[in-house]
């Protein structure tokens, strides 16, 4: 037998011998603890989801699930850590609305919202609420727009800072309605609430999870929600789309991601397990009580949503003239 033929036979034999080992390794996943990186502080929507879902994954997958909060730099710090983690399924992450906005606000991210990650599942949507100072003579969104046009010097709109979902929603509202407004940035939602309650700002388009207690207490008036569908948390509040801003859809949404290159079998396993967790009654009850609308679906559906959101927010940043840092 010629030497080249012998080498070919040995190579084929080696590859065949390795196949059961690879299959066995994939079947054994997970064999150790899984870490979920949350690029935000404890207590927010994505942290809540990570912890509630993580508890269920620990049971169903038979391994510890550790939530690792990495806040900072407009959520870019933790996302950068995730992008540079080993693509083995043992480090995954959950992101919110900033994931598809920051690309247009920061020049040197070090990661790309599409190319640097493998989508696992679209987990959630957090509607935004048009909350106004209750003494304003407006009970609907058209009445609010009319008041803002008649009182441009008083049309102060709070935001949670530059590049936040609240700022993007306000800019989209400005473009869709033609209402004049002066954006007033604050360091987060809670910092903006006192001025809204005192009437020093007229409007805050805030996450339902943050503003809902003020709405239910009567401290602010909810005139619209930002999503295409009404939210189960405030079912009597109509959408902006229903009130004439056709196509208006602004929310903070997101899901679970893995580093690019994570094996498809691992992504499929994580997708199935997280989808199953999101359907559990106690999980739904906890998340919906926090104003979180549960989603779910395939990795491909989440990838399509990311592409759609990138196009939408890129257009808003460009038309609003927001400059990248």
Buried (B, 14 or more C-beta within 10 A) or exposed (E): EEEEEEEEEEEEEEEEEEEEEEEEEBEEBBEEEBBBBBBBEEEBBBBBBBBBBBBBBBEBBEBEBBBBBBBEBBBBBBBBBBBEBEBBBBBBBBBBBBBBBBBBBBEEBEBEBBEBBBBBBBBBBBBBBBBBBBEBEBEBBBBBBBBBEEEEEBBBBBBBBEBBBBBBBBBBBBBBBEBBBEBBBBEBBEEBBEBBBEBEBBBBBBBBBBBBEBBEEEBBBBBBBBBBEBBEBBEEBBBBBBBEBEEBBBBBBBBBBBBBEBBEBBBEBBBEBBBBBBEBEEBBEBBBEBBBBBBBBBBEBBBBBBEEBBEBBBEBBEEBEBEEE
